[in-house]
Amino acid sequence: MNALSKVYRRACREINLPENEKRLLLKLLREIGVNIVRRQKTWDIKADFITLSFISAGRYPEFPISPYAMPIIRCMMRHLPFELDEEDIRILLS
């Protein structure tokens, strides 16, 4: 869990986000953290990460429509321990 928060924070620092978008990203991070515990999943396995992101993003419908969603995902992709393909990205933005 700690490593996941480092990835998100690093991604958040690397791209210039307005304050409201940073708050959204941090809320999404907290939600993923809660879901890691509730669902006994792990962030560093691709299938679990996609599931956790999909479940967590459901509480934040503004994320996929944000103009910063794709830059955030691209930045995170540089730090995740696995590759995301186009289908994975489509799922994250749905």
PyRosetta script that sets phi, psi and omega in degrees:
from pyrosetta import init, pose_from_sequence

init()
pose = pose_from_sequence("MNALSKVYRRACREINLPENEKRLLLKLLREIGVNIVRRQKTWDIKADFITLSFISAGRYPEFPISPYAMPIIRCMMRHLPFELDEEDIRILLS")
pose.set_psi(1, -44.0)
pose.set_omega(1, -179.9)
pose.set_phi(2, -58.4)
pose.set_psi(2, -41.4)
pose.set_omega(2, 179.7)
pose.set_phi(3, -63.5)
pose.set_psi(3, -37.0)
pose.set_omega(3, 177.8)
pose.set_phi(4, -62.1)
pose.set_psi(4, -45.3)
pose.set_omega(4, -179.5)
pose.set_phi(5, -63.1)
pose.set_psi(5, -34.9)
pose.set_omega(5, 177.0)
pose.set_phi(6, -64.8)
pose.set_psi(6, -40.8)
pose.set_omega(6, 178.4)
pose.set_phi(7, -60.7)
pose.set_psi(7, -48.7)
pose.set_omega(7, -178.3)
pose.set_phi(8, -65.0)
pose.set_psi(8, -43.0)
pose.set_omega(8, -179.7)
pose.set_phi(9, -64.2)
pose.set_psi(9, -41.4)
pose.set_omega(9, 178.3)
pose.set_phi(10, -62.2)
pose.set_psi(10, -44.7)
pose.set_omega(10, 179.2)
pose.set_phi(11, -62.2)
pose.set_psi(11, -40.5)
pose.set_omega(11, -179.4)
pose.set_phi(12, -64.8)
pose.set_psi(12, -37.1)
pose.set_omega(12, 179.6)
pose.set_phi(13, -74.0)
pose.set_psi(13, -33.0)
pose.set_omega(13, -174.4)
pose.set_phi(14, -73.4)
pose.set_psi(14, -24.6)
pose.set_omega(14, 178.4)
pose.set_phi(15, -114.2)
pose.set_psi(15, 144.4)
pose.set_omega(15, -178.0)
pose.set_phi(16, -79.8)
pose.set_psi(16, 105.6)
pose.set_omega(16, -179.0)
pose.set_phi(17, -111.9)
pose.set_psi(17, 141.0)
pose.set_omega(17, 170.4)
pose.set_phi(18, -63.3)
pose.set_psi(18, 156.2)
pose.set_omega(18, -176.0)
pose.set_phi(19, -54.9)
pose.set_psi(19, -42.1)
pose.set_omega(19, -179.1)
pose.set_phi(20, -65.8)
pose.set_psi(20, -32.9)
pose.set_omega(20, 177.6)
pose.set_phi(21, -72.4)
pose.set_psi(21, -36.6)
pose.set_omega(21, 175.9)
pose.set_phi(22, -63.1)
pose.set_psi(22, -42.8)
pose.set_omega(22, 178.2)
pose.set_phi(23, -61.0)
pose.set_psi(23, -42.4)
pose.set_omega(23, 178.8)
pose.set_phi(24, -60.9)
pose.set_psi(24, -44.8)
pose.set_omega(24, 179.3)
pose.set_phi(25, -61.7)
pose.set_psi(25, -43.2)
pose.set_omega(25, 179.9)
pose.set_phi(26, -68.1)
pose.set_psi(26, -36.0)
pose.set_omega(26, 175.3)
pose.set_phi(27, -64.2)
pose.set_psi(27, -42.4)
pose.set_omega(27, 178.4)
pose.set_phi(28, -62.5)
pose.set_psi(28, -41.1)
pose.set_omega(28, 176.5)
pose.set_phi(29, -58.4)
pose.set_psi(29, -47.9)
pose.set_omega(29, 179.3)
pose.set_phi(30, -60.9)
pose.set_psi(30, -41.3)
pose.set_omega(30, 179.5)
pose.set_phi(31, -63.5)
pose.set_psi(31, -42.8)
pose.set_omega(31, 177.0)
pose.set_phi(32, -62.0)
pose.set_psi(32, -41.8)
pose.set_omega(32, 178.2)
pose.set_phi(33, -59.3)
pose.set_psi(33, -43.7)
pose.set_omega(33, 177.7)
pose.set_phi(34, -62.5)
pose.set_psi(34, -43.2)
pose.set_omega(34, -178.7)
pose.set_phi(35, -69.6)
pose.set_psi(35, -28.4)
pose.set_omega(35, 174.7)
pose.set_phi(36, -58.6)
pose.set_psi(36, -46.5)
pose.set_omega(36, -178.7)
pose.set_phi(37, -70.0)
pose.set_psi(37, -49.2)
pose.set_omega(37, -177.1)
pose.set_phi(38, -60.2)
pose.set_psi(38, -42.5)
pose.set_omega(38, -172.4)
pose.set_phi(39, -100.8)
pose.set_psi(39, 2.8)
pose.set_omega(39, 178.6)
pose.set_phi(40, 51.6)
pose.set_psi(40, 50.6)
pose.set_omega(40, 178.0)
pose.set_phi(41, -111.8)
pose.set_psi(41, 174.8)
pose.set_omega(41, 177.3)
pose.set_phi(42, -130.8)
pose.set_psi(42, 145.9)
pose.set_omega(42, -176.0)
pose.set_phi(43, -78.2)
pose.set_psi(43, -22.8)
pose.set_omega(43, -172.3)
pose.set_phi(44, -93.1)
pose.set_psi(44, 9.9)
pose.set_omega(44, 169.6)
pose.set_phi(45, -107.8)
pose.set_psi(45, 125.2)
pose.set_omega(45, -171.5)
pose.set_phi(46, -52.9)
pose.set_psi(46, -49.6)
pose.set_omega(46, -177.9)
pose.set_phi(47, -61.2)
pose.set_psi(47, -40.7)
pose.set_omega(47, 177.9)
pose.set_phi(48, -66.1)
pose.set_psi(48, -42.2)
pose.set_omega(48, -179.7)
pose.set_phi(49, -60.6)
pose.set_psi(49, -44.8)
pose.set_omega(49, 179.2)
pose.set_phi(50, -62.4)
pose.set_psi(50, -45.7)
pose.set_omega(50, 179.2)
pose.set_phi(51, -61.0)
pose.set_psi(51, -48.2)
pose.set_omega(51, -179.7)
pose.set_phi(52, -62.4)
pose.set_psi(52, -41.7)
pose.set_omega(52, 179.7)
pose.set_phi(53, -65.1)
pose.set_psi(53, -42.8)
pose.set_omega(53, -179.2)
pose.set_phi(54, -63.9)
pose.set_psi(54, -46.9)
pose.set_omega(54, 179.6)
pose.set_phi(55, -63.0)
pose.set_psi(55, -46.1)
pose.set_omega(55, -176.2)
pose.set_phi(56, -68.7)
pose.set_psi(56, -40.1)
pose.set_omega(56, -178.0)
pose.set_phi(57, -66.6)
pose.set_psi(57, -22.3)
pose.set_omega(57, 176.8)
pose.set_phi(58, -58.0)
pose.set_psi(58, -27.2)
pose.set_omega(58, 177.7)
pose.set_phi(59, -83.0)
pose.set_psi(59, -11.5)
pose.set_omega(59, -178.0)
pose.set_phi(60, -129.4)
pose.set_psi(60, 71.8)
pose.set_omega(60, -176.5)
pose.set_phi(61, -63.7)
pose.set_psi(61, -13.8)
pose.set_omega(61, 178.7)
pose.set_phi(62, -75.1)
pose.set_psi(62, -19.1)
pose.set_omega(62, -178.1)
pose.set_phi(63, -62.3)
pose.set_psi(63, -53.8)
pose.set_omega(63, -177.0)
pose.set_phi(64, -61.5)
pose.set_psi(64, -27.2)
pose.set_omega(64, -178.0)
pose.set_phi(65, -93.3)
pose.set_psi(65, -3.0)
pose.set_omega(65, 178.4)
pose.set_phi(66, -68.2)
pose.set_psi(66, 140.2)
pose.set_omega(66, 175.6)
pose.set_phi(67, -65.7)
pose.set_psi(67, -11.3)
pose.set_omega(67, -179.3)
pose.set_phi(68, -98.9)
pose.set_psi(68, -3.0)
pose.set_omega(68, -177.3)
pose.set_phi(69, -59.2)
pose.set_psi(69, -49.6)
pose.set_omega(69, -177.5)
pose.set_phi(70, -67.8)
pose.set_psi(70, -44.1)
pose.set_omega(70, 175.2)
pose.set_phi(71, -59.5)
pose.set_psi(71, -36.7)
pose.set_omega(71, 177.4)
pose.set_phi(72, -64.4)
pose.set_psi(72, -46.6)
pose.set_omega(72, -179.4)
pose.set_phi(73, -63.0)
pose.set_psi(73, -44.3)
pose.set_omega(73, 179.5)
pose.set_phi(74, -61.1)
pose.set_psi(74, -41.7)
pose.set_omega(74, 179.6)
pose.set_phi(75, -66.0)
pose.set_psi(75, -44.2)
pose.set_omega(75, 178.3)
pose.set_phi(76, -61.8)
pose.set_psi(76, -36.2)
pose.set_omega(76, -178.0)
pose.set_phi(77, -59.3)
pose.set_psi(77, -29.2)
pose.set_omega(77, 179.4)
pose.set_phi(78, -70.0)
pose.set_psi(78, -17.8)
pose.set_omega(78, -174.2)
pose.set_phi(79, -114.3)
pose.set_psi(79, -9.8)
pose.set_omega(79, 179.5)
pose.set_phi(80, -74.2)
pose.set_psi(80, 151.3)
pose.set_omega(80, -178.1)
pose.set_phi(81, -82.8)
pose.set_psi(81, 19.2)
pose.set_omega(81, 179.2)
pose.set_phi(82, -154.7)
pose.set_psi(82, 166.7)
pose.set_omega(82, 179.4)
pose.set_phi(83, -90.6)
pose.set_psi(83, 146.6)
pose.set_omega(83, 171.2)
pose.set_phi(84, -110.4)
pose.set_psi(84, 130.1)
pose.set_omega(84, 177.4)
pose.set_phi(85, -95.9)
pose.set_psi(85, -179.0)
pose.set_omega(85, -177.0)
pose.set_phi(86, -59.7)
pose.set_psi(86, -38.0)
pose.set_omega(86, 179.3)
pose.set_phi(87, -65.9)
pose.set_psi(87, -41.3)
pose.set_omega(87, 177.7)
pose.set_phi(88, -60.7)
pose.set_psi(88, -44.0)
pose.set_omega(88, 179.5)
pose.set_phi(89, -64.4)
pose.set_psi(89, -41.1)
pose.set_omega(89, 177.3)
pose.set_phi(90, -59.2)
pose.set_psi(90, -41.6)
pose.set_omega(90, 178.5)
pose.set_phi(91, -64.1)
pose.set_psi(91, -43.9)
pose.set_omega(91, -179.4)
pose.set_phi(92, -64.0)
pose.set_psi(92, -28.6)
pose.set_omega(92, -178.5)
pose.set_phi(93, -96.8)
pose.set_psi(93, 7.1)
pose.set_omega(93, -179.4)
pose.set_phi(94, -93.6)
pose.dump_pdb("model.pdb")
